[in-house]
Amino acid sequence: MGIPFNKLTAVIDLAAIVHNYELLNKAGGAVIPVIKADAYGHGLLQVAQVLSQAGAQTFAVGTVEEAVALRAGGHAKTIIALLGPVDPAEYQALWDANIMPFIHTFDQLKRVLAMALERGAGVCGASAATGGVKARADEGEEALAIALKFDTGMRRLGFTLADVSQIAALLKGVPNVRPVMLSSHLATADEPEGGDYVAAQAAEFLAIREALEREGFPCRANLANSAALLGNPELRFDAQRAGIALYGANPYAGTAKAALGQGLKPAMSVKTVVLSVHALKAGQTISYGCAYTAQRDMTVAVVAAGYADAYSRGLTGKAWMCLHGKRVPVLGRICMQMCAVDVTGLEDVAAGDDVWLLGGGGAGRISPEELAGWWGTIPYEVFCLLGLNKRAY
Ligand SMILES: *Cc1c(COP(=O)(O)O)cnc(C)c1O
């Protein structure tokens, strides 16, 4: 795993993830941890394991491949694949590894139903491939449980309200596929002005839930993401799908609702090492393009972090690092595996010292929201990218 041979390490605090999970459970109840994209860069298997121990019963990954990897890693709880099956092998894996797919197109639904009919009743459920794990023991062994994904305003994936009767007609002919979950995703829950759109999506979601019930398919419903879990108590149905807040980023950072995310602990810190320390005299330049000129005599540390480590070159002239607990600015262009920071006035900086791109101790600690701001992005992307590096727990 990770970018080979580089010096960066993403240090993951699993206890912080458990802390955040418990906090979210208290705030909103019935959290489905979203652990897609390698748990937002924090490690699929590791995060699933600690949250499973903490009591989580259902987990959401992105691709069926991720779900299969999680099952192969020994995970025994319900696993939902948010993207649903894409290629033929992924359809087969739903049964082999006991995965609950998000079904969002008629093509997917028809294929799943056709496969289920082929298999016949009683063949599905926990298979030998999962080592006899009965991940859905409460839901019976015979039917494949699926989640129906509806579009209520994201306009990305999902059925619409108008599709319900056709979905129901298809499902009625195939008893060994059971829709047990109903989901939709909010587009604006974390936007300060997003309230009306959230309400409109929620109204559409309720109508869909009622339509499914009328057709004889009551489903456990989940709509909220992290932001809605914290900020929209009226949107709590049977469960909430929480991702970013589990990893300690506040979805409301910088808004009037920031207090809703109080107490979340960032779980990822990223460190590297100082390679050399030297003087930069007034008038000298540093790094490619001679783009930075020292205005005074300085001391600089060259550190092992660059864009090949997913530390974006776009951070040039913007980012800070944390060294010996203090903030130090990045100087000059960020290179492929290196960049420089200004350590003028800091005592005893030496090659081999740890330097933190994210996190770090003391007053200089860097929050995910700050780094994302310098980067021109959001903490989600910072975690996913820096989490590509090797990890320590
Ligand atoms: C990623 C994702 C989530 C989690 O969203 P956060 O904002 O990280 O809490 C929930 N639902 C779906 C469908 C997702 O893709």
The ligand as an SDF file (V2000), in Angstrom:
LIG
                    3D

 15 15  0  0  0  0  0  0  0  0999 V2000
  -19.6190    9.7090    0.6190 C   0  0  0  0  0  0  0  0  0  0  0  0
  -21.0470    9.5140    0.8770 C   0  0  0  0  0  0  0  0  0  0  0  0
  -21.6070    9.7610    2.1370 C   0  0  0  0  0  0  0  0  0  0  0  0
  -20.8450   10.3860    3.2750 C   0  0  0  0  0  0  0  0  0  0  0  0
  -20.8590   11.7800    3.1720 O   0  0  0  0  0  0  0  0  0  0  0  0
  -20.0820   12.6900    4.2470 P   0  0  0  0  0  0  0  0  0  0  0  0
  -20.3430   14.0660    3.7820 O   0  0  0  0  0  0  0  0  0  0  0  0
  -18.6440   12.3220    4.1390 O   0  0  0  0  0  0  0  0  0  0  0  0
  -20.6440   12.3670    5.5670 O   0  0  0  0  0  0  0  0  0  0  0  0
  -22.9240    9.4300    2.3310 C   0  0  0  0  0  0  0  0  0  0  0  0
  -23.6680    8.9100    1.3330 N   0  0  0  0  0  0  0  0  0  0  0  0
  -23.1720    8.6850    0.1080 C   0  0  0  0  0  0  0  0  0  0  0  0
  -24.0500    8.1130   -0.9540 C   0  0  0  0  0  0  0  0  0  0  0  0
  -21.8510    8.9800   -0.1730 C   0  0  0  0  0  0  0  0  0  0  0  0
  -21.3550    8.7640   -1.3850 O   0  0  0  0  0  0  0  0  0  0  0  0
  1  2  1  0
  2  3  1  0
  2 14  2  0
  3  4  1  0
  3 10  2  0
  4  5  1  0
  5  6  1  0
  6  7  2  0
  6  8  1  0
  6  9  1  0
 10 11  1  0
 11 12  2  0
 12 13  1  0
 12 14  1  0
 14 15  1  0
M  END
$$$$
